[in-house]
Each structure stands twice: as structure tokens, then as C-alpha cells.
Amino acid sequence: MTGLLRRVARANITLRVLLTIVVQSTPSIEGRAQELEPGAYSPAPTGANIVVVADSINSGDVTFDPSLPVTNGHANINAAATGYVRTFGFLGRSASIAVLEPYLRGNFEGLYLGQPENVHRAAFGDPSLRLAINLFGAPAMTPKEFGSYQPETVIGMSLVVVAPLGAYNSAQLINVGSNRWSFKPEVGVSRSSGPWTLEADAGAWLFTDNTDFAGGKVRAQDPIGSAQMHAIYTIQPRMWIALSGTFYVGGRTTINGMQNFDLQQNTRFGVTFALPLTQQQSVKLLYSRGAWTTVGADFQTVGIQYQYVWLDRPSTP
């Protein structure tokens, strides 16, 4: 059992968590397009349970849609999140379900109509649900079967659903919640060889309309397409380092049918280091920053993520 727990922890079946919290051109201080999470489609045996607690400090400049009367934006945001992941078998393939609840606390400074303004927000953000299934290279496996599994090529897909349950006030320009539903379908591919694993993910954020923006206006947003690349090197069992990059484009908005000049074409890079603590516990340390930003946040992010894993007890005949 000890060796199996080590392999499950190494598999890194974690939430596609909100590792980067940003102020974007949207009126919400919770942004998800810039997330970086290596190992999102790594397989695990059925009956694995993982509790995740994450925290990050995010600081940097914010560039808004030129049509908004906000300039010289700067934000400092502390983002915490808790979540739970459960693995299971579905139609003979390995699958997982994850839930996440973020809590955000931050300050935004800028010039509004030429006058200095300072805004503070602290509240729970929009919760999310993620369903994932590995389509190739990772069948549903019992803990015993997983003990001898050697991954090579894995292809998976997932769907993230974000519910509009976070704190929101239509009289405020900056909010924690977004007052709309968000969906992200995604496909991921990973290839392992020796200590190296290379991954590539591609997906798109889709949004419903916010029908109560700025006192009753309708705010719509185009999809945001995103792509990620990860190179992961395993130093020893459960200890690894990953270099990651993401590019995302889209997200142009309209308010009451009038289009804004806020197309996003942004790039971000980061590094993640995983370190085992005990047989069931591990931490991940992360750093990322924007490399090129048009509209959105050019943030430096420093974060930590703790995870605790356990397996279901085998049933007795």
C-alpha cells in the first residue's frame, strides 16, 4: 500500500485549480484563462481521494479595455482555494471529478476618470466542477493493476463548469464573482519516456451573458481559446519539476450590443516544483509571470499547493 500511495501522489491527479488569480478586462477579479497546471491528465487508480488546499500571491499591472475610464491599473491579490478530487472508472476508462471553491482578497489601484481610486474586495468566488476522462492509454485500473502500470502516451478530455455563485454587486466595476456561467472543454495529450513527460493541452472558455452588468446592462464575451505546454522532469519518486507555458486569445466583449476593443492575446510562463512530505502528503511550489500582455493582467504569481491522498479500503468478500 505504501508504494501504491507514492505512485498515486506522483500521478498528480489534482484540481485544475485556480493557480493564477488575475484582474482581467472583465469586471471580476477571478480569472481562469492564465492557469498553469502540469499533470492534469495523469492517470490514477479508481477509488483515489485527494484533498487540495492552495494559496497564491499575485501582483502586477492591469491593462483594461480602452473604452473603460480606467488607466494605470495595479492589483495585489491573495487567492486561496480548497478542493476535492475523486477518481473512478467510466466505460472502462479512468476518470475523475473535482470541485473547487476559491476565496479572494485583494486591492486594486488605478485612475478612474483621471482620479486616483483604491478598491478592496474580499469574498468567496465562483465555485467550479471539473469532469475528466482519459480516452487512450489509461484504462480504469484497480490499485493492484495500477501498481504495475507504466504510462507512455495518454490522451484525455475534460469539462470545467463554473457556477455564478460568488459575491457580485452590479453597482461595482470590480467584483469577485462574475454573475455568469462559464464552461471549458479541453483535450490533453501526454507522452512519457524515462524521467521526462511532455504534455500539451488545448481548450476554450465559453461564457453566458452577464445580464446585470453596471446596473442592468447586458455584457457578452467571446470565447477565449487557450493552449498549454509542459515539460516535466522526475527527479525521484514524487519529486519533480515542470516548465510550463500558456497562450490564450479571444474574449472580446460587448455591452448592450456595442463591441469593446479588448481582444486578449497574452502569453505566460511558469515553473512548478513538487516535493513529498510523507507517504500521503505533498506540496507544490509555483512561480509564473506574464511574458506578453495586451488586455488583462501582467502578474507575477508565487503560490503553494498542499495535497493529501488516500485510497478506498478494499471491500471484503
N, C-alpha and C positions, 0 to 999 in steps of 0.2 A: 504493500500500500504506500509506503514511503516513497519509493521510486516513482510510482504512478503519479502521486501528488506533485512531484517535482516536474514531471513531463506535462501535466495539466497546466501548472503555473507557467511553464516555458511556452506553452501553446498560446498564452496571451489572449484568451477569449475575454476581452474587456469590452466595456461600452465604447461605442463610437462617441466618446464623451466630448463635452464642450471644453476642449483643451485650450482653445483661444477664444476669449470673450472680447468682442470688439464693438466700438461705436461705428456703424456704417452710415450710409446715406439714408437708411431707414430711420423712423422715429423711435426705434427700440435699441437699447444698449446691449441686447443679446444678439450676437451674430454667429452664424454657424458655417459660413462658406469657407472660412480660413482654417478649419480644423485640420490637424495633422495627427494621424493615429496609425502607426505601423502595426502589422499583425492582425488586422481587423477580420480576416477570413481564415486564420489559423484554426485547424480542426482540434476537437477535444472529444472525449468520450461522452456518451449520454449520461445524464444524472450528475453533471458537474454544476456546482453553485458558486458564484463569485459575488462578493460584495466589494464595491469600489467607492472610495472617497477621494475626491480630487480638489485641489486648490491652486489658483494661479494669480499672479500679479501682472497686470497689463498696463503699460504706459506708453503714450505716444501721441502723435498729431493725427487730426481727423480732417479729411477734405470732404466737404458737403457738395451737394448739387448746387451749381452756380445760381440757380433760381431762388434758393433759400437765402434769407437775410442773415446768414451765419458765416463768419470768417474767423481765421486764426484759431481753429478749434484744437483743444488739447484735452486728453482724458486720462484719468488714473482709475483703474477698475480692479477690484478684488472679486474673483469669481470662485465660488465653491460649488461642488456638486456631489450628490450621493446617488448611487445606483445599485441595481441588482441584475445579474445575468444568470440565465438558466439554459443549459444545453439539453437537447432531446433528439430523438430520431424522427424523421418525417419522410415517408415514402422511401425508406431505405437509405436516406442521406442524413448527414449530420446537420443539425440546425440549432439555432439559439434564439432566445427572446430576451430583450434587455429593456429596463425602464430607467429613466434618469430624471432627477429633479434638481435644477440649479438654483443657487441663491447669489444675487449680485449686489455689490455695494460699490459705488463709485462717485467720482466728481468730474464734472465737465466744465471747462472754462473756454470762453470764446467771446467774440464780438457779435452782438445781436443788434442789427440796425446801427452798427458803429459804436455801440455802447458795451462796456465790459459786463459780462454776466457770468455767474457761477451757479451751477445746478448740482444738487446732491440727490442720489437715488439709492435706496436700499430696500430690496423686496425679493420675493420668490419669482423666478422667471417661468417661462412656459415649459411644462414637462414634455418629455419625448418618449416614444416607444420605438424600438428597433427590432425587426424580424429579419433573420438571415438564414440562408441555406447554402450549403456547398454542393454544387451540381456535379463536379467531377473531381476525382482524386481523394475524396474524403467521405467514405460511406459512414453510416451510423455504426458506431462501434461500442461494445461493452468495455468497461475498464480493462478487462483482461486482454481483449483484442487490441485495444489502443496501446497497451504496453509494448507490443512488437511492431507497431505501425511506423513506417519510415516515409515521411512526406516527400514528394517530388514536385509535381505540378498540381495545383489546386485552383479550381475556378468556382467562384461563389457569387451570389447576388443578395441584395438586401433592400429593405424599405424602411425608412425612418419617417415617423409621423409625429409632428409637433402640434400639441393642442393649445389653443389660445386661453390658457388659464392663469397666466402670470399677471402681475399687477399692471394695470393700464388705466390711464386717465386721458381722455381725448382733449382736455384743455392744455395738456403738456406737450411740448415738442419732443422731449426726450422721455422715453418710457422704458421700463424693464420688460414688460410683456409686449407682444406685437399685435394682439387683437385680430388674429387671422390664423387659419390653418396653414401648415407647411408640410410638404412631402418631398422625400428624396429617394428615388430609386437609384440603385448603383450596381455595377458589376465590378468584380475584382479578380485578379489573376496573380498567383504567386508561384515561384519556382525555387526550390531548394537544391543546393549542391554543396556538400560538405558543410562548413560553418556559415556559408552565405545563403541568404534568402533575398530574392528580388521580387518586388511587388509593384503592381500598377492597378489603380482604381479609377473608374470614370463614372460620373453620375450627374444629376441635375436637381437643383432645388426648384420646386413648383409651389406657387402661393395662391391662396384665395384672396379676395379683396378685403381690405380693411374699410368697412362701411361707416366708421365713426372716427375718421381722422380729422384732427384740428377742428373739433366742434361740429362734426356731421358730414364732412366731405368724404368722398369715396377715393381711396388710394389703391391703385393696382400696381403690380410689379411683374415684369417679365421674368421668365426662368433664369436661373444662374447655373451655367454649366461649369463643372469642376473636374480636374484631373489631379491625381497624386502619384508620386513615385517614391519608393522606399528601398534602401539598401541596408539590410540587417546583417550584422556580423555577430555570431555567437562566440563569446569569449570562453565560457564554460557553462555547464548546465545551469539554466535560469539566469545567467548574466549575459547581457547582450547590449549592443549599441546600434542605433539606427540613424542614418542621414535621410532626411525627407524633404520633399519639395511639393508645392501645390500651385496650380494656376487656375484662376476662375474668371469667367467673363459673362456679362449679361446684367440682368437686374435693373434695367431702365424702368422708371416709374412714371405713372400718370396720376394726376389729381383732378377729379371730375372731368376726365377725358383729355386734359391738357398734358402733353408729354414734357417731361423734365430732361435736362441734359446731364444725366447721372449714370451713364453706362460705366460699368465696372470692368476693368481689365487689370487684375492685380496678381502678383506673384509673392510667394512666401517660402522661406526655407527654415529648417529646424533640425535639432538633434535630440534624441531620446536615449536615456541610459537606464537599463533595468537591473535591479540589484536584489537578490534574495535576502530575506531576513531570517525566516525559519522555514520548515517544510511546507507550511501552508500560507505564509505571508511573504509579500514582496513589495517593493516600492519602485516607481519610475520617476526619474528626474528629467525635466524637459526644458528646452530653450528654443525660441523661434523669434523671427523678426521678418518684417516686410522687406522685400527686395525691390519691388516696384509697385507703386500705388497710384491709381488715377483718382477714383472716388471711393471713399471708405477710410479705413484706419491703417496707419503705418505704425504698428505697435511692436515693442519688444515685450516678450512674454517669458516669464520664469514660473515654472509650476512643478508640483509634486502630485503623484497619484499613488495611493495605497490600495492594495487588493488582498483579500482573504478568500481562500478557495477551500471547498470541501466537497467530497463525493457522497452520494446517497449510499446508505448501508445496503449491502446486497440482501435481497429477500431470501428467506429460508424456506425450503420446500416443506 
